[in-house]
Amino acid sequence: MEKLIFASNNQHKAEEIKAILGNSFAIKTLKEVGINIDIPEPHDTLEKNATEKSFVVYKLTKMDCFSEDTGLEVDTLNGEPGVRSARYADDELLKNNIDKLLNNLKNKPDRSAQFRTVISLILKGEEYKFEGVCKGIIIATQRGEMGFGYDSVFIPGGSDKTFAEMDMDEKNTYSHRRKAIEKLVEFLKQINKGKKY
């Protein structure tokens, strides 16, 4: 493989992934390879949505690619918002999603949660999956200006900062996405020893 397509138009995620990978791999976003479509996420699990996205792009390009789907899973809410994290308030307005989450957690003593990322990698038509988890807690008020999604209300275990109070390097020391990407990278290195992406 000369390059690996990241099956997403989410620039925040693309920047995070490129920061994790450094110069090890040539990652191209959909936009960079001339694909401008919104890939549906119709399924009820992160795993199925990740598979959907990677196979759509593989069928379009016939090139090796990977996708990811990430959800925030809150224990006391039975795993919500989970697969619906981006559309928790039935729209894509981040403020509404966070407001709904915090409202649902009012008066609940258990605020433990985790971010979970599932990666679907397609190599020569075969699929491989990798998972990364970051456990932490949801705080009652937003803090921080960086990051995206629910970063301003999530503090990872071992820190006293929200993700939105961290720069990208610090966030990546805890990141669920980094953990999944590291598994992906290790897999690629094992099957492509001696090759340069």
N, CA, C and O of each residue as an XYZ file, in Angstrom:
788
protein
N       0.843     -1.204      0.000
C       0.000      0.000      0.000
C       0.867      1.237      0.000
O       1.778      1.362      0.818
N       0.596      2.138     -0.897
C       1.290      3.412     -0.868
C       0.599      4.386      0.063
O       1.241      5.250      0.661
N      -0.729      4.243      0.188
C      -1.441      5.103      1.122
C      -2.667      4.382      1.654
O      -3.150      3.408      1.078
N      -3.144      4.891      2.760
C      -4.284      4.305      3.440
C      -5.332      5.402      3.586
O      -5.058      6.464      4.145
N      -6.530      5.138      3.081
C      -7.577      6.155      3.135
C      -8.298      6.075      4.472
O      -8.684      4.997      4.924
N      -8.472      7.232      5.094
C      -9.291      7.325      6.297
C     -10.704      7.677      5.851
O     -10.949      8.767      5.334
N     -11.621      6.753      6.053
C     -12.980      6.877      5.509
C     -13.838      7.817      6.351
O     -14.791      7.397      7.008
N     -13.478      9.090      6.316
C     -14.219     10.089      7.087
C     -14.000     11.470      6.494
O     -12.979     11.742      5.862
N     -14.988     12.337      6.712
C     -14.820     13.753      6.384
C     -14.680     14.595      7.644
O     -14.682     15.824      7.575
N     -14.558     13.937      8.797
C     -14.436     14.655     10.061
C     -12.991     15.131     10.225
O     -12.093     14.343     10.523
N     -12.787     16.431     10.025
C     -11.438     16.986     10.041
C     -10.792     16.878     11.411
O      -9.584     16.663     11.511
N     -11.597     17.027     12.486
C     -11.056     16.904     13.844
C     -10.455     15.513     14.054
O      -9.346     15.371     14.569
N     -11.208     14.495     13.646
C     -10.720     13.123     13.810
C      -9.481     12.881     12.938
O      -8.528     12.232     13.369
N      -9.508     13.406     11.718
C      -8.371     13.228     10.815
C      -7.108     13.851     11.404
O      -6.032     13.257     11.343
N      -7.240     15.041     11.969
C      -6.080     15.711     12.566
C      -5.553     14.927     13.762
O      -4.343     14.804     13.950
N      -6.470     14.399     14.566
C      -6.067     13.621     15.735
C      -5.314     12.368     15.298
O      -4.274     12.029     15.862
N      -5.850     11.688     14.291
C      -5.233     10.446     13.817
C      -3.865     10.717     13.195
O      -2.916      9.968     13.430
N      -3.761     11.777     12.410
C      -2.470     12.108     11.803
C      -1.442     12.477     12.868
O      -0.259     12.166     12.727
N      -1.895     13.143     13.941
C      -0.981     13.494     15.039
C      -0.478     12.248     15.749
O       0.679     12.194     16.167
N      -1.340     11.246     15.887
C      -0.948      9.992     16.535
C       0.048      9.228     15.670
O       1.021      8.672     16.181
N      -0.195      9.201     14.363
C       0.626      8.405     13.452
C       1.949      9.074     13.095
O       2.915      8.395     12.745
N       1.996     10.423     13.182
C       3.204     11.118     12.769
C       3.493     10.859     11.302
O       2.593     10.934     10.465
N       4.758     10.553     10.984
C       5.148     10.326      9.587
C       5.211      8.848      9.222
O       5.746      8.478      8.176
N       4.660      8.008     10.093
C       4.787      6.564      9.852
C       4.004      6.085      8.635
O       4.435      5.171      7.931
N       2.842      6.710      8.390
C       1.963      6.245      7.322
C       1.418      7.437      6.540
O       1.251      8.529      7.084
N       1.148      7.212      5.273
C       0.536      8.243      4.429
C      -0.976      8.092      4.494
O      -1.564      7.297      3.761
N      -1.598      8.862      5.378
C      -3.045      8.784      5.551
C      -3.706      9.860      4.698
O      -3.315     11.026      4.754
N      -4.694      9.477      3.919
C      -5.440     10.416      3.087
C      -6.902     10.435      3.533
O      -7.516      9.386      3.726
N      -7.447     11.631      3.693
C      -8.864     11.737      4.019
C      -9.688     11.579      2.745
O      -9.144     11.596      1.640
N     -10.992     11.426      2.904
C     -11.867     11.318      1.732
C     -11.719     12.529      0.830
O     -11.636     12.401     -0.391
N     -11.688     13.697      1.437
C     -11.555     14.929      0.657
C     -10.266     14.928     -0.162
O     -10.249     15.367     -1.312
N      -9.196     14.431      0.440
C      -7.896     14.428     -0.243
C      -7.847     13.460     -1.413
O      -6.990     13.597     -2.286
N      -8.744     12.487     -1.450
C      -8.781     11.569     -2.597
C      -9.994     11.849     -3.490
O     -10.345     11.037     -4.346
N     -10.629     13.009     -3.280
C     -11.693     13.451     -4.171
C     -13.056     12.840     -3.928
O     -13.902     12.840     -4.822
N     -13.287     12.313     -2.719
C     -14.606     11.752     -2.392
C     -15.330     12.710     -1.458
O     -14.848     13.023     -0.369
N     -16.492     13.167     -1.899
C     -17.244     14.134     -1.092
C     -18.661     13.611     -0.863
O     -19.628     14.104     -1.443
N     -18.754     12.602     -0.003
C     -20.063     12.036      0.317
C     -20.186     11.907      1.835
O     -19.187     11.793      2.546
N     -21.404     11.926      2.307
C     -21.661     11.619      3.703
C     -22.060     10.153      3.788
O     -23.077      9.746      3.226
N     -21.271      9.377      4.479
C     -21.554      7.946      4.584
C     -22.521      7.725      5.737
O     -22.261      8.186      6.848
N     -23.620      7.037      5.502
C     -24.613      6.847      6.560
C     -24.075      5.991      7.704
O     -23.196      5.149      7.519
N     -24.628      6.232      8.885
C     -24.315      5.427     10.067
C     -25.640      4.885     10.615
O     -26.106      5.332     11.663
N     -26.243      3.929      9.914
C     -27.612      3.525     10.247
C     -27.735      2.449     11.320
O     -28.844      2.092     11.717
N     -26.621      1.939     11.784
C     -26.673      0.726     12.604
C     -26.736      1.031     14.099
O     -26.571      2.172     14.530
N     -26.981     -0.027     14.876
C     -27.178      0.146     16.317
C     -25.936     -0.183     17.132
O     -26.000     -0.236     18.360
N     -24.802     -0.406     16.461
C     -23.543     -0.605     17.175
C     -22.423      0.161     16.486
O     -22.480      0.430     15.286
N     -21.405      0.504     17.265
C     -20.220      1.163     16.696
C     -19.544      0.246     15.690
O     -19.072      0.697     14.646
N     -19.500     -1.041     16.007
C     -18.835     -2.008     15.137
C     -19.464     -2.032     13.750
O     -18.753     -1.991     12.746
N     -20.791     -2.098     13.689
C     -21.481     -2.164     12.392
C     -21.333     -0.868     11.603
O     -21.190     -0.900     10.381
N     -21.368      0.276     12.295
C     -21.195      1.550     11.592
C     -19.785      1.685     11.021
O     -19.607      2.178      9.907
N     -18.789      1.247     11.782
C     -17.414      1.302     11.283
C     -17.264      0.434     10.039
O     -16.631      0.837      9.064
N     -17.847     -0.753     10.080
C     -17.808     -1.655      8.922
C     -18.489     -1.033      7.713
O     -17.968     -1.093      6.599
N     -19.649     -0.439      7.932
C     -20.394      0.207      6.838
C     -19.534      1.252      6.134
O     -19.443      1.276      4.907
N     -18.904      2.113      6.930
C     -18.129      3.216      6.350
C     -16.914      2.714      5.581
O     -16.631      3.196      4.484
N     -16.195      1.753      6.147
C     -14.984      1.299      5.460
C     -15.312      0.547      4.170
O     -14.607      0.696      3.172
N     -16.379     -0.261      4.181
C     -16.705     -0.999      2.957
C     -17.264     -0.088      1.866
O     -17.027     -0.328      0.682
N     -18.004      0.959      2.251
C     -18.485      1.917      1.250
C     -17.303      2.538      0.517
O     -17.304      2.631     -0.711
N     -16.298      2.961      1.272
C     -15.130      3.605      0.654
C     -14.302      2.598     -0.131
O     -13.784      2.929     -1.198
N     -14.168      1.385      0.373
C     -13.412      0.374     -0.360
C     -14.072      0.062     -1.710
O     -13.393     -0.090     -2.725
N     -15.398     -0.028     -1.700
C     -16.109     -0.317     -2.947
C     -15.970      0.829     -3.947
O     -15.917      0.599     -5.155
N     -15.909      2.061     -3.446
C     -15.761      3.220     -4.323
C     -14.354      3.329     -4.909
O     -14.186      3.712     -6.066
N     -13.357      2.994     -4.111
C     -11.971      3.273     -4.501
C     -11.158      2.037     -4.850
O     -10.164      2.125     -5.570
N     -11.585      0.873     -4.334
C     -10.798     -0.371     -4.432
C      -9.407     -0.194     -3.809
O      -8.454     -0.876     -4.186
N      -9.310      0.732     -2.852
C      -8.050      0.976     -2.158
C      -8.194      0.597     -0.689
O      -9.286      0.660     -0.124
N      -7.087      0.206     -0.083
C      -7.095     -0.128      1.334
C      -7.493      1.103      2.139
O      -7.066      2.218      1.839
N      -8.306      0.893      3.152
C      -8.833      2.023      3.898
C      -9.225      1.578      5.303
O      -9.284      0.387      5.610
N      -9.490      2.577      6.146
C     -10.017      2.269      7.472
C     -11.000      3.359      7.879
O     -10.930      4.496      7.413
N     -11.907      2.980      8.753
C     -12.863      3.936      9.295
C     -12.924      3.717     10.797
O     -12.413      2.724     11.314
N     -13.546      4.645     11.480
C     -13.755      4.442     12.907
C     -15.110      4.994     13.297
O     -15.637      5.914     12.671
N     -15.657      4.412     14.341
C     -16.838      4.991     14.962
C     -16.568      5.039     16.455
O     -16.037      4.095     17.040
N     -16.942      6.152     17.056
C     -16.651      6.385     18.464
C     -17.923      6.777     19.193
O     -18.754      7.515     18.664
N     -18.065      6.281     20.402
C     -19.214      6.661     21.212
C     -18.809      6.919     22.650
O     -17.840      6.349     23.152
N     -19.557      7.775     23.293
C     -19.433      8.000     24.733
C     -20.463      7.114     25.418
O     -21.656      7.219     25.136
N     -20.018      6.252     26.304
C     -20.901      5.294     26.961
C     -20.918      5.587     28.465
O     -19.906      5.447     29.150
N     -22.089      5.994     28.960
C     -22.239      6.380     30.361
C     -22.908      5.240     31.124
O     -23.999      4.794     30.769
N     -22.240      4.780     32.168
C     -22.691      3.583     32.878
C     -24.133      3.693     33.377
O     -24.959      2.820     33.109
N     -24.428      4.777     34.108
C     -25.739      4.888     34.744
C     -26.864      5.161     33.746
O     -28.042      5.082     34.095
N     -26.496      5.483     32.501
C     -27.492      5.690     31.441
C     -27.564      4.475     30.524
O     -28.011      4.577     29.382
N     -27.125      3.336     31.026
C     -27.173      2.079     30.257
C     -26.421      2.170     28.931
O     -26.844      1.613     27.918
N     -25.295      2.886     28.962
C     -24.456      2.981     27.770
C     -24.783      4.117     26.835
O     -24.113      4.287     25.816
N     -25.816      4.914     27.159
C     -26.090      6.088     26.322
C     -24.986      7.136     26.544
O     -24.322      7.146     27.580
N     -24.805      8.021     25.542
C     -25.457      8.058     24.225
C     -24.931      7.024     23.238
O     -25.580      6.744     22.230
N     -23.760      6.454     23.518
C     -23.275      5.331     22.717
C     -23.208      5.610     21.231
O     -22.631      6.605     20.792
N     -23.812      4.710     20.459
C     -23.744      4.809     19.007
C     -24.430      6.081     18.490
O     -24.189      6.503     17.359
N     -25.282      6.685     19.318
C     -25.977      7.908     18.917
C     -25.303      9.171     19.446
O     -25.935     10.225     19.518
N     -24.049      9.076     19.808
C     -23.359     10.202     20.446
C     -23.434     11.490     19.637
O     -23.630     12.565     20.204
N     -23.282     11.396     18.319
C     -23.311     12.608     17.485
C     -24.716     13.153     17.277
O     -24.891     14.299     16.864
N     -25.728     12.317     17.570
C     -27.118     12.723     17.315
C     -27.985     12.485     18.557
O     -29.174     12.186     18.448
N     -27.383     12.620     19.718
C     -28.072     12.270     20.963
C     -29.330     13.095     21.173
O     -30.331     12.579     21.671
N     -29.297     14.362     20.802
C     -30.458     15.247     20.974
C     -31.307     15.310     19.707
O     -32.078     16.248     19.506
N     -31.150     14.289     18.852
C     -31.903     14.194     17.591
C     -31.564     15.297     16.603
O     -32.338     15.590     15.691
N     -30.415     15.898     16.791
C     -29.875     16.814     15.785
C     -28.359     16.738     15.923
O     -27.848     15.943     16.712
N     -27.646     17.546     15.172
C     -26.189     17.473     15.244
C     -25.607     18.702     15.922
O     -24.437     19.023     15.714
N     -26.407     19.400     16.734
C     -25.904     20.556     17.463
C     -25.225     20.072     18.733
O     -25.865     19.510     19.621
N     -23.925     20.298     18.806
C     -23.153     19.806     19.932
C     -23.715     20.285     21.262
O     -23.811     19.502     22.208
N     -24.087     21.557     21.349
C     -24.586     22.104     22.608
C     -25.810     21.319     23.086
O     -25.935     21.019     24.274
N     -26.701     20.992     22.168
C     -27.907     20.256     22.547
C     -27.579     18.847     23.044
O     -28.204     18.348     23.980
N     -26.595     18.213     22.408
C     -26.177     16.885     22.857
C     -25.647     16.933     24.284
O     -26.014     16.108     25.121
N     -24.787     17.900     24.553
C     -24.201     18.021     25.893
C     -25.272     18.397     26.912
O     -25.295     17.854     28.017
N     -26.156     19.317     26.549
C     -27.243     19.710     27.466
C     -28.106     18.505     27.833
O     -28.480     18.334     28.993
N     -28.418     17.676     26.847
C     -29.247     16.488     27.114
C     -28.505     15.523     28.036
O     -29.091     14.975     28.970
N     -27.217     15.317     27.769
C     -26.433     14.411     28.603
C     -26.397     14.895     30.053
O     -26.658     14.123     30.976
N     -26.075     16.164     30.246
C     -25.967     16.693     31.608
C     -27.321     16.678     32.315
O     -27.395     16.419     33.516
N     -28.384     16.952     31.575
C     -29.723     16.913     32.157
C     -30.090     15.487     32.602
O     -30.685     15.293     33.662
N     -29.729     14.500     31.780
C     -30.026     13.105     32.115
C     -29.202     12.602     33.306
O     -29.564     11.619     33.953
N     -28.094     13.287     33.583
C     -27.235     12.877     34.693
C     -27.509     13.652     35.981
O     -26.868     13.404     37.003
N     -28.452     14.585     35.938
C     -28.772     15.355     37.146
C     -29.168     14.415     38.275
O     -29.929     13.468     38.080
N     -28.635     14.697     39.455
C     -28.954     13.940     40.676
C     -28.515     12.478     40.627
O     -28.946     11.673     41.454
N     -27.654     12.127     39.657
C     -27.134     10.750     39.602
C     -25.714     10.738     40.172
O     -24.826     11.398     39.632
N     -25.496      9.995     41.257
C     -24.173     10.008     41.886
C     -23.085      9.335     41.053
O     -21.921      9.733     41.113
N     -23.456      8.325     40.282
C     -22.470      7.612     39.461
C     -22.342      8.324     38.119
O     -23.267      8.311     37.307
N     -21.188      8.943     37.897
C     -20.969      9.675     36.645
C     -19.848      9.027     35.827
O     -19.241      9.674     34.974
N     -19.582      7.752     36.091
C     -18.526      7.059     35.353
C     -18.953      6.815     33.907
O     -20.124      6.565     33.619
N     -17.977      6.894     33.011
C     -18.256      6.773     31.575
C     -16.991      6.313     30.867
O     -15.910      6.261     31.453
N     -17.153      5.985     29.611
C     -15.981      5.678     28.795
C     -16.220      6.110     27.360
O     -17.338      6.043     26.848
N     -15.150      6.554     26.726
C     -15.143      6.722     25.284
C     -14.641      5.408     24.693
O     -13.669      4.829     25.176
N     -15.312      4.951     23.649
C     -14.893      3.712     22.984
C     -14.826      3.935     21.487
O     -15.778      4.425     20.880
N     -13.700      3.576     20.896
C     -13.480      3.683     19.457
C     -13.343      2.292     18.849
O     -12.627      1.440     19.374
N     -14.030      2.077     17.749
C     -13.890      0.838     16.978
C     -13.392      1.202     15.587
O     -13.989      2.029     14.898
N     -12.303      0.580     15.188
C     -11.734      0.798     13.851
C     -12.005     -0.428     12.985
O     -11.820     -1.567     13.413
N     -12.445     -0.166     11.761
C     -12.596     -1.213     10.747
C     -11.568     -0.947      9.650
O     -11.616      0.090      8.989
N     -10.651     -1.872      9.460
C      -9.611     -1.775      8.445
C      -9.915     -2.759      7.331
O     -10.192     -3.930      7.586
N      -9.863     -2.281      6.096
C     -10.049     -3.155      4.932
C      -8.730     -3.244      4.172
O      -8.237     -2.245      3.648
N      -8.170     -4.435      4.119
C      -6.950     -4.690      3.352
C      -7.258     -5.739      2.300
O      -7.582     -6.884      2.615
N      -7.152     -5.328      1.054
C      -7.398     -6.265     -0.055
C      -8.729     -6.994      0.116
O      -8.842     -8.189     -0.155
N      -9.731     -6.244      0.573
C     -11.075     -6.792      0.693
C     -11.377     -7.521      1.983
O     -12.524     -7.897      2.226
N     -10.362     -7.728      2.822
C     -10.563     -8.410      4.106
C     -10.670     -7.377      5.223
O      -9.957     -6.374      5.229
N     -11.587     -7.641      6.183
C     -11.790     -6.695      7.278
C     -11.112     -7.161      8.563
O     -11.113     -8.345      8.902
N     -10.528     -6.181      9.271
C      -9.926     -6.412     10.581
C     -10.414     -5.299     11.510
O     -10.554     -4.150     11.088
N     -10.675     -5.645     12.785
C     -11.217     -4.653     13.717
C     -10.296     -4.465     14.920
O      -9.613     -5.388     15.364
N     -10.307     -3.219     15.437
C      -9.487     -2.851     16.589
C     -10.316     -1.930     17.483
O     -11.135     -1.146     17.003
N     -10.087     -2.042     18.794
C     -10.879     -1.245     19.738
C      -9.970     -0.532     20.729
O      -8.941     -1.064     21.145
N     -10.369      0.683     21.101
C      -9.676      1.435     22.133
C     -10.681      2.038     23.093
O     -11.727      2.533     22.674
N     -10.363      1.998     24.392
C     -11.281      2.494     25.424
C     -10.539      3.454     26.347
O      -9.393      3.209     26.722
N     -11.200      4.541     26.707
C     -10.690      5.464     27.719
C     -11.775      5.671     28.762
O     -12.841      6.208     28.460
N     -11.505      5.243     29.991
C     -12.483      5.386     31.082
C     -12.287      6.713     31.801
O     -11.175      7.238     31.876
N     -13.385      7.247     32.329
C     -13.309      8.509     33.043
C     -14.636      8.850     33.687
O     -15.434      7.967     34.001
N     -14.867     10.150     33.883
C     -16.119     10.616     34.479
C     -16.673     11.807     33.697
O     -15.945     12.503     32.990
N     -17.984     12.020     33.845
C     -18.643     13.191     33.269
C     -18.822     14.226     34.378
O     -19.375     13.926     35.436
N     -18.347     15.450     34.124
C     -18.511     16.511     35.118
C     -19.790     17.299     34.826
O     -20.389     17.159     33.759
N     -20.195     18.128     35.788
C     -21.511     18.773     35.707
C     -21.529     20.023     34.845
O     -22.589     20.419     34.359
N     -20.370     20.657     34.643
C     -20.314     21.871     33.822
C     -19.147     21.773     32.854
O     -18.136     21.136     33.151
N     -19.288     22.399     31.710
C     -18.259     22.314     30.682
C     -17.011     23.098     31.084
O     -17.089     24.164     31.695
N     -15.854     22.531     30.720
C     -14.573     23.199     30.960
C     -13.663     22.992     29.761
O     -13.535     21.881     29.247
N     -13.030     24.081     29.321
C     -12.033     23.986     28.251
C     -12.556     24.417     26.901
O     -13.758     24.384     26.638
N     -11.633     24.820     26.054
C     -11.983     25.354     24.733
C     -11.486     24.481     23.585
O     -11.867     24.695     22.434
N     -10.650     23.514     23.886
C     -10.087     22.693     22.810
C     -10.918     21.425     22.632
O     -11.915     21.214     23.322
N     -10.491     20.597     21.704
C     -11.190     19.344     21.489
C     -12.500     19.521     20.744
O     -12.743     20.564     20.138
N     -13.343     18.497     20.792
C     -14.621     18.503     20.084
C     -15.526     17.477     20.740
O     -15.112     16.774     21.662
N     -16.747     17.392     20.271
C     -17.684     16.424     20.837
C     -17.933     16.701     22.314
O     -18.209     17.833     22.711
N     -17.830     15.652     23.117
C     -18.106     15.742     24.554
C     -16.846     16.031     25.375
O     -16.851     15.869     26.595
N     -15.772     16.458     24.712
C     -14.486     16.639     25.391
C     -14.565     17.582     26.586
O     -13.829     17.411     27.558
N     -15.452     18.576     26.525
C     -15.502     19.596     27.583
C     -16.153     19.102     28.877
O     -16.094     19.791     29.895
N     -16.770     17.921     28.850
C     -17.398     17.394     30.080
C     -16.810     16.041     30.502
O     -17.317     15.407     31.427
N     -15.739     15.600     29.823
C     -15.154     14.285     30.127
C     -13.749     14.441     30.694
O     -12.880     15.049     30.069
N     -13.532     13.882     31.893
C     -12.198     13.837     32.498
C     -11.719     12.394     32.484
O     -12.348     11.537     33.105
N     -10.617     12.103     31.789
C     -10.129     10.722     31.755
C      -9.512     10.323     33.089
O      -8.986     11.162     33.819
N      -9.582      9.041     33.394
C      -8.971      8.524     34.612
C      -7.490      8.853     34.661
O      -6.776      8.679     33.673
N      -7.022      9.336     35.828
C      -5.614      9.695     35.977
C      -5.326     11.154     35.726
O      -4.178     11.582     35.843
N      -6.348     11.937     35.381
C      -6.168     13.368     35.128
C      -7.196     14.175     35.914
O      -8.212     13.641     36.359
N      -6.923     15.458     36.079
C      -7.927     16.354     36.655
C      -8.407     17.371     35.627
O      -9.112     18.321     35.967
N      -8.024     17.167     34.373
C      -8.430     18.048     33.274
C      -9.447     17.343     32.380
O      -9.426     16.121     32.233
N     -10.336     18.139     31.785
C     -11.167     17.587     30.722
C     -10.319     17.459     29.462
O      -9.261     18.077     29.351
N     -10.791     16.652     28.514
C     -10.106     16.573     27.220
C     -10.007     17.952     26.570
O      -9.026     18.252     25.889
N     -11.031     18.797     26.784
C     -11.051     20.117     26.145
C     -10.073     21.088     26.789
O      -9.850     22.177     26.260
N      -9.481     20.711     27.928
C      -8.454     21.537     28.573
C      -7.046     21.074     28.207
O      -6.063     21.644     28.679
N      -6.946     20.051     27.375
C      -5.655     19.488     26.986
C      -5.316     19.861     25.550
O      -6.203     19.995     24.707
N      -4.011     20.028     25.276
C      -3.624     20.123     23.876
C      -3.641     18.717     23.291
O      -3.839     17.742     24.017
N      -3.436     18.611     21.995
C      -3.611     17.319     21.337
C      -2.630     16.271     21.847
O      -2.993     15.106     22.005
N      -1.390     16.677     22.103
C      -0.393     15.717     22.587
C      -0.798     15.134     23.935
O      -0.668     13.932     24.165
N      -1.296     16.007     24.833
C      -1.701     15.525     26.150
C      -2.935     14.626     26.040
O      -3.005     13.571     26.672
N      -3.895     15.052     25.238
C      -5.091     14.233     25.053
C      -4.733     12.847     24.524
O      -5.310     11.844     24.944
N      -3.784     12.803     23.608
C      -3.428     11.535     22.989
C      -2.734     10.566     23.942
O      -2.621      9.380     23.634
N      -2.262     11.053     25.103
C      -1.696     10.124     26.082
C      -2.789      9.285     26.741
O      -2.515      8.209     27.274
N      -4.019      9.776     26.703
C      -5.152      9.059     27.300
C      -6.094      8.456     26.246
O      -6.838      7.519     26.534
N      -6.054      8.990     25.055
C      -7.113      8.832     24.061
C      -7.471      7.391     23.692
O      -6.608      6.559     23.411
N      -8.773      7.136     23.706
C      -9.350      5.905     23.183
C      -8.981      5.710     21.719
O      -8.704      4.595     21.276
N      -8.982      6.811     20.978
C      -8.665      6.737     19.546
C      -7.199      6.336     19.366
O      -6.875      5.531     18.493
N      -6.322      6.896     20.187
C      -4.902      6.524     20.108
C      -4.722      5.037     20.376
O      -3.962      4.365     19.679
N      -5.422      4.518     21.390
C      -5.274      3.105     21.737
C      -5.700      2.200     20.586
O      -5.056      1.190     20.306
N      -6.795      2.574     19.923
C      -7.247      1.787     18.768
C      -6.279      1.920     17.601
O      -5.968      0.936     16.929
N      -5.800      3.145     17.359
C      -4.858      3.386     16.259
C      -3.551      2.633     16.493
O      -2.967      2.096     15.551
N      -3.088      2.592     17.743
C      -1.847      1.863     18.026
C      -1.987      0.376     17.690
O      -1.052     -0.241     17.179
N      -3.150     -0.190     17.978
C      -3.391     -1.598     17.619
C      -3.388     -1.766     16.097
O      -2.854     -2.744     15.574
N      -3.990     -0.806     15.398
C      -4.002     -0.824     13.933
C      -2.570     -0.763     13.392
O      -2.195     -1.539     12.513
N      -1.785      0.160     13.923
C      -0.411      0.341     13.446
C       0.420     -0.911     13.688
O       1.165     -1.348     12.811
N       0.290     -1.485     14.879
C       1.056     -2.687     15.199
C       0.695     -3.826     14.246
O       1.564     -4.575     13.801
N      -0.591     -3.945     13.940
C      -1.043     -4.970     12.999
C      -0.435     -4.743     11.612
O       0.066     -5.675     10.981
N      -0.488     -3.490     11.148
C       0.057     -3.182      9.821
C       1.555     -3.437      9.760
O       2.071     -3.925      8.754
N       2.241     -3.108     10.829
C       3.691     -3.331     10.848
C       4.013     -4.819     10.786
O       4.963     -5.231     10.122
N       3.216     -5.615     11.481
C       3.463     -7.053     11.512
C       3.282     -7.693     10.139
O       4.042     -8.582      9.756
N       2.268     -7.234      9.400
C       2.014     -7.883      8.109
C       2.727     -7.193      6.946
O       2.704     -7.682      5.817
N       3.360     -6.053      7.232
C       4.055     -5.328      6.169
C       5.497     -5.022      6.556
O       6.013     -3.949      6.241
N       6.140     -5.950      7.230
C       7.515     -5.720      7.661
C       8.378     -5.375      6.460
O       8.355     -6.052      5.432
N       9.136     -4.306      6.621
C      10.044     -3.899      5.548
C       9.430     -2.991      4.518
O      10.132     -2.472      3.651
N       8.088     -2.781      4.597
C       7.449     -1.911      3.628
C       7.293     -0.498      4.207
O       7.130     -0.325      5.415
N       7.344      0.475      3.352
C       7.156      1.884      3.754
C       5.856      2.374      3.152
O       5.637      2.216      1.951
N       4.986      2.968      3.959
C       3.697      3.462      3.458
C       3.890      4.790      2.752
O       2.925      5.373      2.259
